[in-house]
Amino acid sequence: MEKLNMRYFLYARKSTDEADKQVLSIEAQLAELREYAKKEGLPIVREFIECKTAKEPGREVFNEMMALMEQGVAYGIVAWHPDRLARNSIDGGRIIYLVDTGKVLELKFPTFWFDPTPQGKFMLSIAFGQSKYFIDNLSENVKRGLRQKLRNGIWPSRAPMGYLNDEKNHTIYVDTERAPLIKKAFELCGSGNYSIREIREFLKNAGLVGRNQKKALSIGNCHYMLRNPIYYGVIRYYGELHEAKHEPIIPKALFDKCQELLKNKSKPKKRGFKPYVYRGIFHCENCGCFITTETQKNHNYLRCTKRKRPCHERFTREDEADRQIRELLKGVSLPPALAADALYKIKAEESKAAQAGEEAAQNLRDKLVILTDQLGQLLDLVLQGSITQPEYVRKKAQLVNDKKEIENKLAAFAREGRIMFEPVKRFYELCAVVEESAVAGSSSDNLQIMRKIGSNFLLGGQKIKLKFNFPSEKVRELRQAADFGEPGFKTSEIWRPLRDSNP
């Protein structure tokens, strides 16, 4: 084909579409190529500009240009270098094939010579091979650096939501604005009372947005966030768990609880019903169905829903249920003086427990040293070929999780100190005010107290029944066995059984 009838496409490419990277690459290529085409007298019929890596096939602009070449719209390409056209074997082979079939007659490069001869095609294939070697080698170098970061416990890429990148130290640190919202999301999930959709709405209303700073999190992104172990201090990268040095946002116990709830797809409590105090609290003793509440003739009645089978349990007036709950609360109350005496003795026990707690903490530190040694030995085994890579990944995940759990326990010792007695203190403080609440408290307040002292609430034969927990049951037995103030009734009979068997 004569030179006068030759038509050329101009192709310029950079590897990324991010504005802060390779900013001048396209502009510089276009300026140089236009000047080169004018100098060589190459008629450009169209310019193709693309911002996408050539590591893998599938570039839209490049494919459009090659399709037009196959249709005969142009017979030559002007580009800065062969690596601008292809860095993978498929695109490189496609160009060489079009040269073989006469669809491409000329390739013009300011920095590279090409002629459609066997020698020219051989040199072009070498140039494409070098481009592929460069990108492959670069990929291996990057992966090696990422692996080293993971071994050092450093997040290897852009910080996940809730953290920020420390550009100076190449680590991540807690985002003080977003981290509290993420922690609250985990707490809502761990309560079991909220669905993913409701948690997402909470985050949306709180102003938490994705990386683009424009759109709220999708339900899928919210679900992924709640399953990401990065927030309790472990890095999961391509399915493998690694120890991390960044500060966790939530404890591992909360994360595990959320995973169990997400795994079981627990249903949240339904809201939006008429606000009856006792709706959804009791089960029918006869058939096991929920007890609901309805209004008849200006009175509220508790009745069985009868969803499983016919049930003949009678209706119970709500005010009668309220009276029975108040009587049950009186049965676990304590006189203020007796509760104060028990609290005084508990404080004496705290000093003894502190010493035992320090011994337990030292045992945990010893276990931590052992686990660290086992991680090192496990790495030696996989390097020696004694175990397979899948076995290594599985055993390492177990050791990393065990180590993180022990670290969390040690952190709890340091953070909580001697507050292990706080629950029993709160129980006796509650017992001191239960009787007053049973007399003058509201129905909702009394219901909350009843939930603290017992569980498994049943309604059968118009009688309320429940299983008292250990402290409440002990107080109830003592009240039934003797009147308060009689000789022989000691406070130690109440508070000592509440001690942890292994403080």
NORWO-V8827 format. One record per residue. N is the residue number from 0. RES is the residue in one letter. SS is DSSP state (h for helix, s for strand, l for the rest). Layout:
BEGIN
{{N:RES:SS} {N:RES:SS}}
END
This chain:
BEGIN
{{0:M:l} {1:E:l} {2:K:h} {3:L:h} {4:N:h} {5:M:l} {6:R:l} {7:Y:s} {8:F:s} {9:L:s} {10:Y:s} {11:A:s} {12:R:s} {13:K:s} {14:S:l} {15:T:l} {16:D:l} {17:E:l} {18:A:l} {19:D:l} {20:K:l} {21:Q:l} {22:V:l} {23:L:l} {24:S:h} {25:I:h} {26:E:h} {27:A:h} {28:Q:h} {29:L:h} {30:A:h} {31:E:h} {32:L:h} {33:R:h} {34:E:h} {35:Y:h} {36:A:h} {37:K:h} {38:K:h} {39:E:h} {40:G:l} {41:L:l} {42:P:l} {43:I:s} {44:V:s} {45:R:s} {46:E:s} {47:F:s} {48:I:s} {49:E:s} {50:C:s} {51:K:l} {52:T:l} {53:A:l} {54:K:l} {55:E:l} {56:P:l} {57:G:l} {58:R:l} {59:E:h} {60:V:h} {61:F:h} {62:N:h} {63:E:h} {64:M:h} {65:M:h} {66:A:h} {67:L:h} {68:M:h} {69:E:h} {70:Q:l} {71:G:l} {72:V:l} {73:A:l} {74:Y:l} {75:G:s} {76:I:s} {77:V:s} {78:A:s} {79:W:l} {80:H:l} {81:P:h} {82:D:h} {83:R:h} {84:L:h} {85:A:l} {86:R:l} {87:N:l} {88:S:h} {89:I:h} {90:D:h} {91:G:h} {92:G:h} {93:R:h} {94:I:h} {95:I:h} {96:Y:h} {97:L:h} {98:V:h} {99:D:h} {100:T:l} {101:G:l} {102:K:l} {103:V:l} {104:L:l} {105:E:s} {106:L:s} {107:K:s} {108:F:s} {109:P:l} {110:T:l} {111:F:s} {112:W:l} {113:F:l} {114:D:l} {115:P:l} {116:T:l} {117:P:h} {118:Q:h} {119:G:h} {120:K:h} {121:F:h} {122:M:h} {123:L:h} {124:S:h} {125:I:h} {126:A:h} {127:F:h} {128:G:h} {129:Q:h} {130:S:h} {131:K:h} {132:Y:h} {133:F:h} {134:I:h} {135:D:h} {136:N:h} {137:L:h} {138:S:h} {139:E:h} {140:N:h} {141:V:h} {142:K:h} {143:R:h} {144:G:h} {145:L:h} {146:R:h} {147:Q:h} {148:K:h} {149:L:h} {150:R:h} {151:N:l} {152:G:l} {153:I:l} {154:W:l} {155:P:l} {156:S:l} {157:R:l} {158:A:l} {159:P:l} {160:M:l} {161:G:l} {162:Y:s} {163:L:s} {164:N:s} {165:D:s} {166:E:l} {167:K:l} {168:N:l} {169:H:l} {170:T:s} {171:I:s} {172:Y:s} {173:V:s} {174:D:l} {175:T:l} {176:E:l} {177:R:l} {178:A:h} {179:P:h} {180:L:h} {181:I:h} {182:K:h} {183:K:h} {184:A:h} {185:F:h} {186:E:h} {187:L:h} {188:C:h} {189:G:h} {190:S:h} {191:G:l} {192:N:l} {193:Y:l} {194:S:l} {195:I:h} {196:R:h} {197:E:h} {198:I:h} {199:R:h} {200:E:h} {201:F:h} {202:L:h} {203:K:h} {204:N:h} {205:A:h} {206:G:l} {207:L:l} {208:V:s} {209:G:l} {210:R:l} {211:N:l} {212:Q:l} {213:K:l} {214:K:l} {215:A:s} {216:L:l} {217:S:l} {218:I:h} {219:G:h} {220:N:h} {221:C:h} {222:H:h} {223:Y:h} {224:M:h} {225:L:h} {226:R:l} {227:N:l} {228:P:h} {229:I:h} {230:Y:h} {231:Y:h} {232:G:l} {233:V:s} {234:I:s} {235:R:s} {236:Y:s} {237:Y:l} {238:G:l} {239:E:s} {240:L:s} {241:H:s} {242:E:s} {243:A:l} {244:K:l} {245:H:l} {246:E:l} {247:P:l} {248:I:l} {249:I:l} {250:P:l} {251:K:h} {252:A:h} {253:L:h} {254:F:h} {255:D:h} {256:K:h} {257:C:h} {258:Q:h} {259:E:h} {260:L:h} {261:L:h} {262:K:h} {263:N:h} {264:K:l} {265:S:l} {266:K:l} {267:P:l} {268:K:l} {269:K:l} {270:R:l} {271:G:l} {272:F:l} {273:K:l} {274:P:l} {275:Y:l} {276:V:l} {277:Y:l} {278:R:l} {279:G:l} {280:I:l} {281:F:l} {282:H:s} {283:C:s} {284:E:l} {285:N:l} {286:C:l} {287:G:l} {288:C:l} {289:F:s} {290:I:s} {291:T:s} {292:T:s} {293:E:s} {294:T:s} {295:Q:s} {296:K:l} {297:N:l} {298:H:s} {299:N:s} {300:Y:s} {301:L:s} {302:R:s} {303:C:s} {304:T:l} {305:K:l} {306:R:l} {307:K:l} {308:R:l} {309:P:l} {310:C:l} {311:H:l} {312:E:l} {313:R:l} {314:F:l} {315:T:s} {316:R:s} {317:E:h} {318:D:h} {319:E:h} {320:A:h} {321:D:h} {322:R:h} {323:Q:h} {324:I:h} {325:R:h} {326:E:h} {327:L:h} {328:L:h} {329:K:h} {330:G:l} {331:V:l} {332:S:l} {333:L:l} {334:P:l} {335:P:h} {336:A:h} {337:L:h} {338:A:h} {339:A:h} {340:D:h} {341:A:h} {342:L:h} {343:Y:h} {344:K:h} {345:I:h} {346:K:h} {347:A:h} {348:E:h} {349:E:h} {350:S:h} {351:K:h} {352:A:h} {353:A:h} {354:Q:h} {355:A:h} {356:G:h} {357:E:h} {358:E:h} {359:A:h} {360:A:h} {361:Q:h} {362:N:h} {363:L:h} {364:R:h} {365:D:h} {366:K:h} {367:L:h} {368:V:h} {369:I:h} {370:L:h} {371:T:h} {372:D:h} {373:Q:h} {374:L:h} {375:G:h} {376:Q:h} {377:L:h} {378:L:h} {379:D:h} {380:L:h} {381:V:h} {382:L:h} {383:Q:h} {384:G:l} {385:S:l} {386:I:l} {387:T:l} {388:Q:h} {389:P:h} {390:E:h} {391:Y:h} {392:V:h} {393:R:h} {394:K:h} {395:K:h} {396:A:h} {397:Q:h} {398:L:h} {399:V:h} {400:N:h} {401:D:h} {402:K:h} {403:K:h} {404:E:h} {405:I:h} {406:E:h} {407:N:h} {408:K:h} {409:L:h} {410:A:h} {411:A:h} {412:F:h} {413:A:h} {414:R:h} {415:E:h} {416:G:l} {417:R:l} {418:I:h} {419:M:h} {420:F:h} {421:E:h} {422:P:h} {423:V:h} {424:K:h} {425:R:h} {426:F:h} {427:Y:h} {428:E:h} {429:L:h} {430:C:h} {431:A:h} {432:V:h} {433:V:h} {434:E:h} {435:E:h} {436:S:h} {437:A:h} {438:V:h} {439:A:h} {440:G:l} {441:S:l} {442:S:h} {443:S:h} {444:D:h} {445:N:h} {446:L:h} {447:Q:h} {448:I:h} {449:M:h} {450:R:h} {451:K:h} {452:I:h} {453:G:s} {454:S:s} {455:N:s} {456:F:s} {457:L:s} {458:L:s} {459:G:s} {460:G:l} {461:Q:l} {462:K:s} {463:I:s} {464:K:s} {465:L:s} {466:K:s} {467:F:s} {468:N:l} {469:F:h} {470:P:h} {471:S:h} {472:E:h} {473:K:h} {474:V:h} {475:R:h} {476:E:h} {477:L:h} {478:R:h} {479:Q:h} {480:A:h} {481:A:l} {482:D:l} {483:F:l} {484:G:l} {485:E:l} {486:P:l} {487:G:l} {488:F:l} {489:K:l} {490:T:l} {491:S:h} {492:E:h} {493:I:h} {494:W:h} {495:R:h} {496:P:h} {497:L:h} {498:R:l} {499:D:l} {500:S:l} {501:N:l} {502:P:l}}
END
